Amino acid sequence: MQSLSVIVLAHNQLPYTRACLDSLLDTRDVRLEVVAIDNGSTDGTSDWLAGRRSAFARRGMALHVLRNEENIGCSTARNQGVERADADYCAFMDNDVVAADPAWAGGLVAAIERAGGRALAGPKLVYPMPPHRIQCAGVGISRSGRVQFRGRGQARDEAEFNEPRECQALISACLVFPRRLYAEIGGLDEAFDPIEYEDLDFCYRARAHGYRVLYEPSVELQHWESITSEGTEKLPNTYLIIKHGLLFKKRWRHVFEREDGPADSACRWRRIDVPSLRGRRTR
């Protein structure tokens, strides 16, 4: 049985972190450990994480808690998590993701192993409320560098998004990769701190080293979307998207402008309103 370290980064938004970690307790088919990083929270996240270790221990799992006194950025904090990880595989997971399927981890690890081990894999991400429309089914990059979340807003059973396929990139809401990849390419680039484009850059760097990027639709996880970053006070999202988008384009234009990515017109962002977690009961 393979082992997997799930790296969950949290800055405030404790109800979502609670739902995320509690859903991981039902994970099967892998030996699981969780590395939870409290990135300067002020809402009791750190104390709750410390008190949750026993629940994981009762399931034969480890919960490691790292605490940063301030928000040091997504890339830097996740790199801390990978350095603490002990498993064969690692998974980045946003704290607003719920693993509703206990077989999620085994399914993504199996997809990587079917590819000979040199791959990254991501699930079909769906919204948490019925009818669970698609949030992201892998990422496409147009030849001008525009980003497409494949399937966004489409029905979860849409045939086009229920076939495994190789993608240009994946988002780090849930992204599984072999632990040894870090030794080969290094961690997430901290030039993309505090957030935005670090996951797309990571996928392109992995591809440059011969790794495949795989979308595995048999695995579905629920994702509220943007909660992780919205927990950060005064985070200039629009500015960071522009700034880091320009860095990504400068670095990888020589690749994506020669790829058969989506048309620019297919990359228009579709706004979807998602109800909050307030009032939802979690164990």
Buried (B, 14 or more C-beta within 10 A) or exposed (E): EBBBBBBBBBBBBBBBBBBBBBBBBEBEBBBBBBBBBBBBBEBEBBEBBBEBBEBBEEEEBBBBBBBBEEBBBBBBBBBBBBEBBEBBBBBBBBBBBBBBBBBBBBBBBBBBBEBEBBBBBBBBBBBBEEEBBBBBBBBBBBBEBBBBBBBBEBEBEEEEBBEEBEBBBBBBBBBBBBBEBBEEBEBBBBEBBBBBBBBBBBBBBBBEEEBBBBBBBBBBBBBBBEBBBBBBEEBEBEEBBEBBBEBBBEBBBEEBBEEEBBEEEEBEEEEEEBEEBEEEEEE
